[in-house]
Amino acid sequence: MLSRIAEGLFWLGRYLERADDTARILDVEVHQMLEDASSGEHLAAGALLSVMGVEAKTGERLELANVTASLAFDRSQASSIVSSLIAARENASTIRETISSELWECLNATYVALDQRAATARAIGPHAFFRFARFVKERVALAAGIADGTMPRDDTWLFLILGQSVERADMTARLLSVRLSLPPGTGDWVTTLRCCSAHEAYLRTYRAAVEPARVIEFLLLDRLFPRSAYHALATAERCCAELDGEQRRLGTGDEALRILGRARADLEYRQIGERLDELAPLLETLQAVCSQASAAVASRFFHREGTQPWHSEGLGFDLPGRAGGGGTS
Amino acid sequence: MTELFEGYAWEAAWDEMFGAPGKPRLPNRGLYATLRTLTPADLDERCAERDRSFRDRGITFSLSGEERPFPLDPIPRVLSAAEWSQIEDGVRQRVRALEALLADLYGAGQVLADGILPRQVVTSAEHFRRAAWGLEPPNGVRIHVAGIDLVRDRHGRFCVLEDNVRIPSGVSYVLENRRTITRIFPELLASHHIRPVSDYPAKLLAALRAARPLNAGSEPNVVVLTPGVHNSAYFEHSFLARQMGVELVEGRDLFCRNNQLFMRTTGGRERVDVVYRRVDDDFLDPVQFNSSSLLGCPGIVNAARSGNVTLANAIGNGVADDKLVYTYLPELIDYYLGERPVLPNVPTYRLEDREQLEAAMVRIDELVMKPVAGSGGTGLVIGPQASDDELATAERSVRDDPRGWIAQEMVTLSTAPTRVGGKLEARHIDLRPFAINDGRTIWVLPGGLTRVALRRGSLVVNSSQGGGSKDTWVLAADARRDAAGDKPPSGAGNGCDRSRLGAALRLAPVGGPEPGPHLDGQQQQQQQQQQQQAPC
């Protein structure tokens, strides 16, 4: 497969997952802020922004409306939901002949509907945001379902799922960071579970009340829940192993596989103690692992060589015209 | 109901649907009969369906950077089997002559020695490429894909307006138009025998594989080369790559080593054997042509010369579709094939000839002046529709650079009913049939792209100039009577064939899908309901 196509698939997977996870997190957090006015809106809002890598504008009051505006609708904000969906569609359009046409149509139709959905949600206010979040979650689920039902399980599929899994592990780590950065006593852990659609699965697994240590244990270590960090890492690792395709007697030659495998093993044999404040470094490491793995995949498979202009003298670039630039070198 | 056709009028042009007001031509009778039963509201509804489908599937072309849905007119254009067979012969003949011309020009040059075509016409042609001299294509084919633009004059005669043998585009719209019309007018498709267009990608792939280099294996690696996502025809490039199941590559995916073309893949480099390139000659190879190009691949022409890769279409083809060389085509058809042209040229004047120039300048207000280098209808001056100022400017430009212009007799393009503001009005149309040459046969896609000028009276149909398109139907030879509604034998008609087909394919039932376990018996359900009521 072409390196450029592989890269497009990887990032399509990442952006879709990012849009989905951001919508999930915002949906639950906005709900929480509305329901419990005492919970310190500005604290939660600040934590949310910082964990998504968005700098709060100085002088602006941290409140619900601002947070949703920048994390959901702001096109200039690279990590907003809208930007992620646009980027997903842009990636898809460069690999349109590789993904199934149904998948392309789903992504394109989402993009076409996006402006109006976002405008409505902004105009009506917070309660319309829930509808927007549902729209995003449904469209991403539809895309995932179509991909699952229409794409052959060859390298195209592996790159898509690899991107999705790396992003999922990263977002789960970020979500837990939000929670841990809040002062004890604010917010509740049920919200955290709900962000990952994990509340019901948690209850069925533990058959017990929601406790911080267990929530973290569940979201990081559970082998069976598809949104746990462990599960995402293990999936990413499997994709890398399949892409690598070589059985070695010792270790691995694939850098991404090594990074992911180590992180996965570290989670697999870890115990979550009662002291939650010790977890911050773990979550940071997890985020670093995701970005290192992503870089390793890129350097092995995507061969991003800067396009080399053939002629080097002056800047006679005049691509559409025929006259300019000819014969200067 | 004939509301849709209320006030339908056409000028002194050949109308594709009507021979006289209210009297449809034979091949159009079936279509007319169906359209008569529709109200403007029905048509609106179907068009809304069409728009949604185009928008969601991203079938767009970009016009000055903006993506727009490709405007498909809902009313198809119908060609009878007889009309088509003449077009098919004419297009084949044209492609054969153009192939012979290219082989000659980039080889022995006999036609120049014999004085049929002046050497100066060739060497001054904008798209003549010295780099292509002596570059022998493996199976002798240079024009793998051709698009021959035809117009129909007021007597209903088809003439060739222009040849396109470089990288003719538009075929994806032919296929998408048919798909869309089938979905919005299922009843029309069911009542006509229309020759299918969906074979095109398979035929193209077969022709590309047949053109593989001699040293390539029996499973050559074919790719489509696109300038990139921002090219106006990107939709078509990805469409064709998808339909053929081959990679769509950009220049940056390719590199040459030792006169061998490779692409960068996740598994390292992979040899490329045939490139269906949709990048102009100028941008294809910075070593040979425009050295600032980032869209091509340095060294690709040398790889082709070494016989390690085939470029389709070949480089330098533009000399054959040069607008001045076009004027020699009737003579060239005679010279190479010993035949008379099946499809005539539009009468055209060579302005380098002093006498023809003066004769043309006197009648400049009756003629169409075309820049030789232009494409997509830019720079065209239509005498009867131009102002005095425009004519004066045109005359100056022509006198400054006679090689840069041709003068053509004005052809009043035929008209066809076209949806404008909810009703049907006559608009001018042309036709671009597509031909594929695999080295053995030249196959002409039955139909082609009908372009329509959406502005009243306009003769410029190019999509870059606000033109739309129509689904183009070629009726199957045996179906003419049925489609025309000429008393089919009782109880038969088109359904007849289908039911026979159905009978032949009917299979014995083999048992349907397995049902799941039976859920809650009725008795249990009743008891559950009683339980619910008990506490009240």
Contacts between the chains, C-beta under 8 A, distances in Angstrom:
chain1	res1	chain2	res2	distance
A	1	B	265	5.7
A	1	B	266	5.2
A	1	B	267	7.7
A	2	B	247	5.6
A	2	B	249	6.4
A	2	B	253	5.4
A	2	B	263	6.1
A	2	B	264	6.8
A	2	B	265	5.6
A	2	B	266	7.7
A	3	B	253	7.2
A	3	B	264	4.7
A	3	B	265	6.1
A	3	B	266	5.8
A	4	B	250	6.9
A	4	B	252	7.3
A	4	B	253	5.5
A	4	B	264	7.7
A	5	B	247	7.5
A	6	B	266	4.8
A	93	B	58	7.2
A	93	B	229	5.9
A	94	B	229	5.4
A	96	B	58	7.9
A	96	B	238	4.3
A	96	B	242	7.1
A	97	B	238	4.4
A	97	B	239	7.7
A	97	B	241	4.0
A	97	B	242	3.9
A	97	B	247	7.9
A	97	B	248	4.7
A	98	B	242	7.9
A	98	B	248	7.9
A	101	B	57	7.5
A	101	B	242	6.9
A	104	B	57	7.6
A	104	B	58	6.9
A	105	B	56	5.6
A	105	B	57	5.1
A	105	B	58	7.4
A	108	B	56	6.1
A	108	B	57	6.7
A	108	B	58	4.2
A	109	B	55	7.9
A	109	B	56	4.1
A	112	B	55	5.6
A	112	B	56	6.4
A	155	B	266	6.4
A	159	B	266	8.0
A	243	B	266	7.3
A	301	B	266	4.5
A	303	B	264	4.9
A	305	B	252	7.7
A	305	B	264	7.9
A	307	B	251	7.8
A	307	B	252	4.9
A	307	B	294	5.4
A	309	B	292	6.9
A	309	B	294	6.2
A	310	B	286	3.5
A	310	B	287	7.0
A	310	B	291	5.3
A	310	B	292	7.2
A	310	B	293	7.1
A	310	B	298	5.6
A	311	B	286	6.9
A	311	B	291	4.2
A	311	B	292	5.3
A	316	B	292	5.7
A	317	B	292	5.4
A	318	B	292	6.9
A	319	B	283	7.8
A	319	B	292	7.2
A	319	B	293	7.4
A	319	B	294	7.4
A	319	B	295	7.6
A	322	B	282	5.8
A	322	B	290	7.1
A	324	B	292	7.2
A	325	B	290	6.2
A	325	B	291	6.5
A	325	B	292	3.4
A	326	B	289	7.7
A	326	B	290	5.4
A	326	B	291	6.3
A	326	B	292	7.5
A	327	B	291	6.3
A	328	B	291	6.5
A	328	B	292	7.7
A	329	B	291	5.2
